[in-house]
């Protein structure tokens, strides 16, 4: 294994207990103890926070000292900490944000479509053909936006999954993949719930 936690050592150097470190990281003390014992591994964001709080680089904190003298572990080090890997993760995060935003836009368009279809605020001003065309365009935009959102998220998730399959240290990538997918699905669920609330409200008016 190419990672050796030195959390307790650097905590002592900074006159800090494990409990105080956990509080600053906003995680449970048990989680920090598991990192220290090597039971679990912090994700990249947690690694960065640890390095900032303990005033030590990520490499010094998590990579064994003779990593550069061992070719196999040097490869492991490169696969974890090279900048390219970070860029891949940020790219996936950006894709999730874009996909979530598109889904929210689709829900907003759906609300507008409901407003036009159910309430028809300008029945004496807008001709029927123009009214029907407007509804058709709005529905088309909703479908296109939802499909684009789903495609972006699925493609970026599959891309990251295929990428980390070739890496020695897969835990970080799996954690990011899972968290971002949960975040995306949560946004979709919340948006749909809001849409249903608006729908019911309009029907009751």
Number of C-alpha atoms within 10 A of each C-alpha: 10 19 18 16 18 16 22 17 14 19 18 12 11 12 10 15 15 18 15 13 20 17 12 12 15 10 13 13 16 12 15 22 17 14 16 19 15 14 10 13 19 18 14 18 11 14 17 15 14 23 19 12 16 21 14 13 14 17 16 13 21 18 23 17 13 10 17 13 9 11 10 11 19 16 15 19 21 14 18 22 14 10 10 12 17 14 11 17 17 13 14 22 20 15 20 24 18 17 26 24 17 22 24 21 18 24 21 16 18 21 18 14 20 19 15 18 14 13 13 13 11 10 11 8 8 12 11 11 9 10 16 14 12 15 17 13 12 19 16 11 16 21 15 13 21 20 15 16 24 17 13 18 23 16 13 20 21 11 13 19 15 10 14 18 12 10 16 16 17 15 15 16 23 16 14 20 21 12 13 20 17 12 15 22 13 13 18 20 12 13 19 17 13 14 18 13 11 16 16 10 10 14 10 7 7
